[in-house]
Amino acid sequence: MALNLDGMIGNSPALTEVFKVLEKVAPTDSTVLVTGESGTGKELLVRALHQNSVRRKGAFVPINCGAIPRELLESELFGHEKGAFTHAIRSRPGRFELADGGTIFLDEIGEMDLSLQVKILRALQEKEIERVGGTSIKKVDVRVVAATNRDLEGEVAAGRFREDLFYRLNVIPLHLPPLRERGTDILLLAEHFLCGQCASKDRKGLNLSDKAKEMLLTYSWPGNVRELENFMERLSILCDGNEVLPEDLPEKIFTDIGEKPLQKVVEVEPMRPAGFAWPTLKDMGDKGLKLKEFLEAMEGRLLEEALEKADGVKNKAAELVGIKRTTLIEKLKKRNLL
């Protein structure tokens, strides 16, 4: 049966090796530990593992072990009985019970507290769990797949991760390579994301110039696939022409590859009357944007200018545009400007 790799794009040798292991391990019930830098697409790989397994008709239940406070994580994983703690007004099943017959994905397992690692180990070995505040043992039939961007062997040596749990999870290791090691996959992904973003914004598709492609291939991509996707969304909004030129790319790419940023050539427009001039419908039409995207683009440019004038001091930048610091930070996060 052909592998179902919905959402995973690439044909580089590094990724092909991953797919070979995936094809062998997917039909089994073996525990898999997926490693890789943040933003490489570990959850997509785990979903592909589930979709190609005999459990594909069962539930796929993910949980981010680093996003839930440790005092609540045990209840999220194993469930709780009514009255087990102050706000436990009713009994509730945990993720292991919800995944019965399917796959549970323990993302960022390297963040898990040592005291809870013992209970995960028992669930793996005995295939049974006990709800918080409960007295009965429940059998669960789940396949466990874990992922982390940490060096778990180093965490074991430092005493922050249980050695027995590490070896129990690391039955089949799957390492997802960083984007910088995937060669021309970078361009395949860039064009995929750019096409999707342009379509979602109802604007004409953008092409990558040869020089822009060369620069994308040379950049080190510290944020991996997630960073590439964010860059392509930014270009789909801010790029003026129908082709992405080097001057359209973020300055950090020039800095990373050791080239001097280019000054963007601006077409000279007819002079407007002196003083302030409101944007016109023609301005919006020339950009090929709808009202919402046009306003977001203008807001983004004002925020960048405020940050530049404030030398990166967020309190000062917030004052310049007349908003709260927390509001500024949320807007910067949304645009990946932090």
One Martini backbone bead per residue (centre of mass of N, CA, C, O) as a GRO file, in nm:
protein
  338
    1MET     BB    1   0.097   0.036   0.023
    2ALA     BB    2   0.076   0.355  -0.007
    3LEU     BB    3   0.178   0.633   0.123
    4ASN     BB    4   0.037   0.866   0.353
    5LEU     BB    5   0.152   1.223   0.298
    6ASP     BB    6  -0.030   1.432   0.405
    7GLY     BB    7   0.152   1.748   0.418
    8MET     BB    8   0.415   1.615   0.300
    9ILE     BB    9   0.703   1.784   0.163
   10GLY     BB   10   0.936   1.598  -0.033
   11ASN     BB   11   1.269   1.455  -0.197
   12SER     BB   12   1.492   1.431  -0.019
   13PRO     BB   13   1.719   1.220   0.113
   14ALA     BB   14   1.654   1.279   0.412
   15LEU     BB   15   1.340   1.229   0.383
   16THR     BB   16   1.343   0.951   0.249
   17GLU     BB   17   1.456   0.800   0.495
   18VAL     BB   18   1.215   0.855   0.675
   19PHE     BB   19   1.002   0.710   0.493
   20LYS     BB   20   1.125   0.429   0.514
   21VAL     BB   21   1.078   0.394   0.817
   22LEU     BB   22   0.777   0.457   0.820
   23GLU     BB   23   0.689   0.213   0.643
   24LYS     BB   24   0.786  -0.005   0.852
   25VAL     BB   25   0.647   0.105   1.134
   26ALA     BB   26   0.343   0.172   1.093
   27PRO     BB   27   0.212  -0.132   1.107
   28THR     BB   28   0.295  -0.122   1.386
   29ASP     BB   29   0.315  -0.094   1.767
   30SER     BB   30   0.553   0.066   1.802
   31THR     BB   31   0.744   0.278   1.963
   32VAL     BB   32   0.792   0.633   1.897
   33LEU     BB   33   1.071   0.868   1.844
   34VAL     BB   34   1.057   1.209   1.772
   35THR     BB   35   1.303   1.414   1.626
   36GLY     BB   36   1.365   1.774   1.636
   37GLU     BB   37   1.336   2.071   1.553
   38SER     BB   38   1.174   2.343   1.568
   39GLY     BB   39   0.949   2.341   1.286
   40THR     BB   40   0.974   2.051   1.114
   41GLY     BB   41   0.704   1.857   1.149
   42LYS     BB   42   0.633   1.629   1.364
   43GLU     BB   43   0.322   1.602   1.359
   44LEU     BB   44   0.295   1.521   1.063
   45LEU     BB   45   0.454   1.257   1.095
   46VAL     BB   46   0.266   1.128   1.308
   47ARG     BB   47   0.011   1.133   1.134
   48ALA     BB   48   0.128   0.950   0.917
   49LEU     BB   49   0.170   0.709   1.101
   50HIS     BB   50  -0.131   0.672   1.166
   51GLN     BB   51  -0.247   0.658   0.864
   52ASN     BB   52  -0.044   0.385   0.818
   53SER     BB   53  -0.205   0.227   1.019
   54VAL     BB   54  -0.426   0.003   1.179
   55ARG     BB   55  -0.536   0.275   1.353
   56ARG     BB   56  -0.671   0.491   1.154
   57LYS     BB   57  -0.978   0.457   1.271
   58GLY     BB   58  -0.878   0.575   1.507
   59ALA     BB   59  -0.764   0.779   1.736
   60PHE     BB   60  -0.606   1.106   1.741
   61VAL     BB   61  -0.409   1.210   2.035
   62PRO     BB   62  -0.296   1.512   2.129
   63ILE     BB   63  -0.020   1.639   2.350
   64ASN     BB   64   0.124   1.915   2.518
   65CYS     BB   65   0.354   1.890   2.774
   66GLY     BB   66   0.451   2.212   2.770
   67ALA     BB   67   0.144   2.363   2.786
   68ILE     BB   68   0.089   2.217   3.065
   69PRO     BB   69   0.054   2.218   3.373
   70ARG     BB   70   0.171   1.981   3.590
   71GLU     BB   71  -0.097   1.975   3.776
   72LEU     BB   72  -0.280   1.902   3.500
   73LEU     BB   73  -0.151   1.671   3.327
   74GLU     BB   74  -0.250   1.414   3.465
   75SER     BB   75  -0.552   1.463   3.406
   76GLU     BB   76  -0.524   1.480   3.096
   77LEU     BB   77  -0.409   1.187   3.063
   78PHE     BB   78  -0.596   1.009   3.301
   79GLY     BB   79  -0.787   1.164   3.452
   80HIS     BB   80  -1.090   1.203   3.667
   81GLU     BB   81  -1.260   1.221   3.960
   82LYS     BB   82  -1.496   1.310   4.150
   83GLY     BB   83  -1.331   1.512   4.390
   84ALA     BB   84  -1.013   1.506   4.349
   85PHE     BB   85  -1.058   1.819   4.329
   86THR     BB   86  -1.187   2.125   4.354
   87HIS     BB   87  -1.287   2.128   4.021
   88ALA     BB   88  -1.411   1.826   4.037
   89ILE     BB   89  -1.746   1.792   3.939
   90ARG     BB   90  -1.651   1.560   3.738
   91SER     BB   91  -1.595   1.310   3.552
   92ARG     BB   92  -1.287   1.241   3.348
   93PRO     BB   93  -1.135   1.167   3.073
   94GLY     BB   94  -0.844   1.094   2.924
   95ARG     BB   95  -0.628   1.062   2.660
   96PHE     BB   96  -0.591   0.757   2.682
   97GLU     BB   97  -0.893   0.686   2.661
   98LEU     BB   98  -0.950   0.842   2.390
   99ALA     BB   99  -0.715   0.651   2.242
  100ASP     BB  100  -0.858   0.398   2.231
  101GLY     BB  101  -0.744   0.222   1.943
  102GLY     BB  102  -0.509   0.428   1.899
  103THR     BB  103  -0.331   0.742   1.914
  104ILE     BB  104  -0.075   0.887   2.115
  105PHE     BB  105   0.062   1.225   2.139
  106LEU     BB  106   0.374   1.320   2.292
  107ASP     BB  107   0.451   1.631   2.309
  108GLU     BB  108   0.719   1.747   2.455
  109ILE     BB  109   0.838   1.525   2.672
  110GLY     BB  110   1.092   1.682   2.790
  111GLU     BB  111   0.890   1.864   2.989
  112MET     BB  112   0.839   1.647   3.185
  113ASP     BB  113   0.786   1.549   3.487
  114LEU     BB  114   0.925   1.307   3.679
  115SER     BB  115   0.667   1.209   3.836
  116LEU     BB  116   0.511   1.145   3.558
  117GLN     BB  117   0.700   0.944   3.415
  118VAL     BB  118   0.623   0.695   3.581
  119LYS     BB  119   0.326   0.673   3.468
  120ILE     BB  120   0.401   0.643   3.174
  121LEU     BB  121   0.561   0.384   3.203
  122ARG     BB  122   0.323   0.211   3.300
  123ALA     BB  123   0.143   0.254   3.050
  124LEU     BB  124   0.347   0.119   2.856
  125GLN     BB  125   0.390  -0.162   3.002
  126GLU     BB  126   0.072  -0.230   3.110
  127LYS     BB  127  -0.176  -0.092   2.975
  128GLU     BB  128  -0.240   0.113   3.226
  129ILE     BB  129  -0.465   0.313   3.433
  130GLU     BB  130  -0.519   0.598   3.669
  131ARG     BB  131  -0.716   0.801   3.801
  132VAL     BB  132  -0.762   1.080   3.957
  133GLY     BB  133  -0.897   0.958   4.255
  134GLY     BB  134  -0.877   0.664   4.196
  135THR     BB  135  -0.909   0.279   4.235
  136SER     BB  136  -0.905   0.191   3.940
  137ILE     BB  137  -0.815  -0.008   3.668
  138LYS     BB  138  -0.731   0.075   3.326
  139LYS     BB  139  -0.750  -0.046   3.016
  140VAL     BB  140  -0.528   0.027   2.732
  141ASP     BB  141  -0.528   0.065   2.363
  142VAL     BB  142  -0.221   0.206   2.273
  143ARG     BB  143  -0.028   0.418   2.078
  144VAL     BB  144   0.298   0.548   2.134
  145VAL     BB  145   0.397   0.886   2.055
  146ALA     BB  146   0.693   1.080   2.057
  147ALA     BB  147   0.826   1.422   2.111
  148THR     BB  148   1.135   1.622   2.050
  149ASN     BB  149   1.392   1.897   2.082
  150ARG     BB  150   1.558   1.729   2.266
  151ASP     BB  151   1.829   1.580   2.441
  152LEU     BB  152   1.761   1.299   2.611
  153GLU     BB  153   2.040   1.191   2.684
  154GLY     BB  154   2.123   1.454   2.824
  155GLU     BB  155   1.886   1.453   3.030
  156VAL     BB  156   1.965   1.192   3.166
  157ALA     BB  157   2.253   1.282   3.259
  158ALA     BB  158   2.112   1.536   3.423
  159GLY     BB  159   1.836   1.416   3.567
  160ARG     BB  160   1.557   1.503   3.380
  161PHE     BB  161   1.542   1.197   3.273
  162ARG     BB  162   1.435   0.888   3.243
  163GLU     BB  163   1.594   0.611   3.140
  164ASP     BB  164   1.363   0.399   3.116
  165LEU     BB  165   1.180   0.580   2.939
  166PHE     BB  166   1.367   0.632   2.705
  167TYR     BB  167   1.395   0.327   2.616
  168ARG     BB  168   1.084   0.286   2.581
  169LEU     BB  169   1.054   0.511   2.352
  170ASN     BB  170   1.334   0.425   2.177
  171VAL     BB  171   1.267   0.196   1.972
  172ILE     BB  172   1.187   0.412   1.734
  173PRO     BB  173   1.383   0.627   1.570
  174LEU     BB  174   1.292   0.965   1.447
  175HIS     BB  175   1.457   1.195   1.234
  176LEU     BB  176   1.399   1.530   1.163
  177PRO     BB  177   1.518   1.733   0.948
  178PRO     BB  178   1.632   2.017   0.881
  179LEU     BB  179   1.583   2.243   0.632
  180ARG     BB  180   1.893   2.293   0.559
  181GLU     BB  181   1.906   1.958   0.478
  182ARG     BB  182   1.677   1.966   0.215
  183GLY     BB  183   1.728   2.155  -0.005
  184THR     BB  184   1.483   2.173  -0.256
  185ASP     BB  185   1.249   2.164  -0.052
  186ILE     BB  186   1.236   2.466  -0.004
  187LEU     BB  187   1.099   2.536  -0.279
  188LEU     BB  188   0.854   2.355  -0.261
  189LEU     BB  189   0.744   2.491  -0.004
  190ALA     BB  190   0.739   2.784  -0.091
  191GLU     BB  191   0.540   2.746  -0.333
  192HIS     BB  192   0.313   2.622  -0.168
  193PHE     BB  193   0.267   2.857   0.032
  194LEU     BB  194   0.238   3.089  -0.171
  195CYS     BB  195  -0.008   2.978  -0.320
  196GLY     BB  196  -0.197   2.957  -0.072
  197GLN     BB  197  -0.184   3.255   0.020
  198CYS     BB  198  -0.285   3.387  -0.240
  199ALA     BB  199  -0.557   3.238  -0.252
  200SER     BB  200  -0.664   3.336   0.034
  201LYS     BB  201  -0.622   3.656  -0.080
  202ASP     BB  202  -0.709   3.697  -0.377
  203ARG     BB  203  -0.434   3.676  -0.543
  204LYS     BB  204  -0.199   3.677  -0.749
  205GLY     BB  205   0.043   3.490  -0.826
  206LEU     BB  206   0.374   3.405  -0.721
  207ASN     BB  207   0.711   3.437  -0.815
  208LEU     BB  208   1.038   3.316  -0.811
  209SER     BB  209   1.329   3.426  -0.840
  210ASP     BB  210   1.640   3.315  -0.889
  211LYS     BB  211   1.773   3.479  -0.659
  212ALA     BB  212   1.569   3.408  -0.440
  213LYS     BB  213   1.619   3.106  -0.448
  214GLU     BB  214   1.918   3.115  -0.373
  215MET     BB  215   1.870   3.249  -0.092
  216LEU     BB  216   1.684   3.032   0.029
  217LEU     BB  217   1.904   2.802   0.005
  218THR     BB  218   2.124   2.957   0.192
  219TYR     BB  219   1.961   2.978   0.421
  220SER     BB  220   1.932   2.842   0.760
  221TRP     BB  221   1.659   2.812   0.906
  222PRO     BB  222   1.594   2.825   1.234
  223GLY     BB  223   1.258   2.786   1.200
  224ASN     BB  224   1.204   2.639   0.956
  225VAL     BB  225   0.902   2.570   0.824
  226ARG     BB  226   0.758   2.788   0.989
  227GLU     BB  227   0.926   3.026   0.882
  228LEU     BB  228   0.865   2.990   0.582
  229GLU     BB  229   0.560   3.029   0.600
  230ASN     BB  230   0.572   3.319   0.715
  231PHE     BB  231   0.724   3.447   0.480
  232MET     BB  232   0.509   3.384   0.260
  233GLU     BB  233   0.285   3.548   0.387
  234ARG     BB  234   0.428   3.821   0.378
  235LEU     BB  235   0.466   3.830   0.067
  236SER     BB  236   0.158   3.810  -0.009
  237ILE     BB  237   0.123   4.112   0.108
  238LEU     BB  238   0.398   4.299   0.032
  239CYS     BB  239   0.421   4.228  -0.255
  240ASP     BB  240   0.392   4.413  -0.553
  241GLY     BB  241   0.442   4.213  -0.756
  242ASN     BB  242   0.473   3.895  -0.948
  243GLU     BB  243   0.770   3.894  -0.818
  244VAL     BB  244   1.022   3.766  -0.622
  245LEU     BB  245   1.263   3.963  -0.492
  246PRO     BB  246   1.530   4.026  -0.303
  247GLU     BB  247   1.404   4.303  -0.186
  248ASP     BB  248   1.156   4.135  -0.050
  249LEU     BB  249   1.336   4.027   0.152
  250PRO     BB  250   1.448   3.985   0.447
  251GLU     BB  251   1.721   4.107   0.614
  252LYS     BB  252   1.809   3.841   0.763
  253ILE     BB  253   1.898   3.693   0.506
  254PHE     BB  254   2.134   3.871   0.429
  255THR     BB  255   2.289   3.840   0.695
  256ASP     BB  256   2.318   3.527   0.690
  257ILE     BB  257   2.462   3.523   0.384
  258GLY     BB  258   2.645   3.796   0.350
  259GLU     BB  259   2.459   4.032   0.243
  260LYS     BB  260   2.354   4.323   0.108
  261PRO     BB  261   2.099   4.507   0.125
  262LEU     BB  262   1.849   4.606  -0.081
  263GLN     BB  263   1.712   4.858  -0.254
  264LYS     BB  264   1.404   4.941  -0.321
  265VAL     BB  265   1.236   4.997  -0.603
  266VAL     BB  266   1.062   5.301  -0.663
  267GLU     BB  267   0.804   5.424  -0.807
  268VAL     BB  268   0.716   5.712  -0.959
  269GLU     BB  269   0.475   5.928  -0.855
  270PRO     BB  270   0.254   6.140  -0.863
  271MET     BB  271   0.210   6.427  -0.721
  272ARG     BB  272   0.091   6.538  -0.429
  273PRO     BB  273  -0.039   6.713  -0.219
  274ALA     BB  274   0.047   6.873   0.034
  275GLY     BB  275   0.047   6.662   0.285
  276PHE     BB  276  -0.198   6.476   0.382
  277ALA     BB  277  -0.294   6.143   0.245
  278TRP     BB  278  -0.525   5.937   0.173
  279PRO     BB  279  -0.599   5.647   0.090
  280THR     BB  280  -0.694   5.474  -0.198
  281LEU     BB  281  -0.844   5.259  -0.409
  282LYS     BB  282  -0.598   5.250  -0.595
  283ASP     BB  283  -0.395   5.155  -0.387
  284MET     BB  284  -0.541   4.887  -0.332
  285GLY     BB  285  -0.545   4.785  -0.629
  286ASP     BB  286  -0.235   4.790  -0.680
  287LYS     BB  287  -0.194   4.558  -0.452
  288GLY     BB  288  -0.423   4.334  -0.467
  289LEU     BB  289  -0.628   4.409  -0.227
  290LYS     BB  290  -0.816   4.390   0.035
  291LEU     BB  291  -0.915   4.561   0.301
  292LYS     BB  292  -0.795   4.386   0.528
  293GLU     BB  293  -0.507   4.350   0.403
  294PHE     BB  294  -0.445   4.653   0.372
  295LEU     BB  295  -0.465   4.728   0.674
  296GLU     BB  296  -0.252   4.523   0.773
  297ALA     BB  297  -0.016   4.637   0.608
  298MET     BB  298  -0.017   4.922   0.731
  299GLU     BB  299   0.017   4.835   1.023
  300GLY     BB  300   0.286   4.687   0.987
  301ARG     BB  301   0.451   4.936   0.894
  302LEU     BB  302   0.402   5.109   1.149
  303LEU     BB  303   0.530   4.911   1.350
  304GLU     BB  304   0.812   4.904   1.223
  305GLU     BB  305   0.864   5.210   1.250
  306ALA     BB  306   0.831   5.230   1.556
  307LEU     BB  307   1.060   5.034   1.628
  308GLU     BB  308   1.284   5.192   1.487
  309LYS     BB  309   1.245   5.466   1.646
  310ALA     BB  310   1.270   5.290   1.934
  311ASP     BB  311   1.501   5.078   1.918
  312GLY     BB  312   1.304   4.827   2.022
  313VAL     BB  313   1.125   4.973   2.228
  314LYS     BB  314   0.812   4.886   2.318
  315ASN     BB  315   0.699   5.118   2.490
  316LYS     BB  316   0.767   5.341   2.285
  317ALA     BB  317   0.620   5.221   2.041
  318ALA     BB  318   0.339   5.222   2.171
  319GLU     BB  319   0.325   5.531   2.205
  320LEU     BB  320   0.352   5.612   1.903
  321VAL     BB  321   0.064   5.441   1.835
  322GLY     BB  322  -0.140   5.429   2.089
  323ILE     BB  323  -0.072   5.164   2.262
  324LYS     BB  324  -0.036   4.891   2.425
  325ARG     BB  325   0.212   4.678   2.489
  326THR     BB  326   0.044   4.412   2.470
  327THR     BB  327  -0.077   4.477   2.194
  328LEU     BB  328   0.187   4.499   2.040
  329ILE     BB  329   0.292   4.212   2.092
  330GLU     BB  330   0.056   4.062   1.954
  331LYS     BB  331   0.102   4.192   1.672
  332LEU     BB  332   0.395   4.092   1.638
  333LYS     BB  333   0.339   3.790   1.662
  334LYS     BB  334   0.143   3.767   1.421
  335ARG     BB  335   0.397   3.881   1.226
  336ASN     BB  336   0.680   3.783   1.313
  337LEU     BB  337   0.852   4.047   1.472
  338LEU     BB  338   1.011   3.914   1.734
   0.00000   0.00000   0.00000
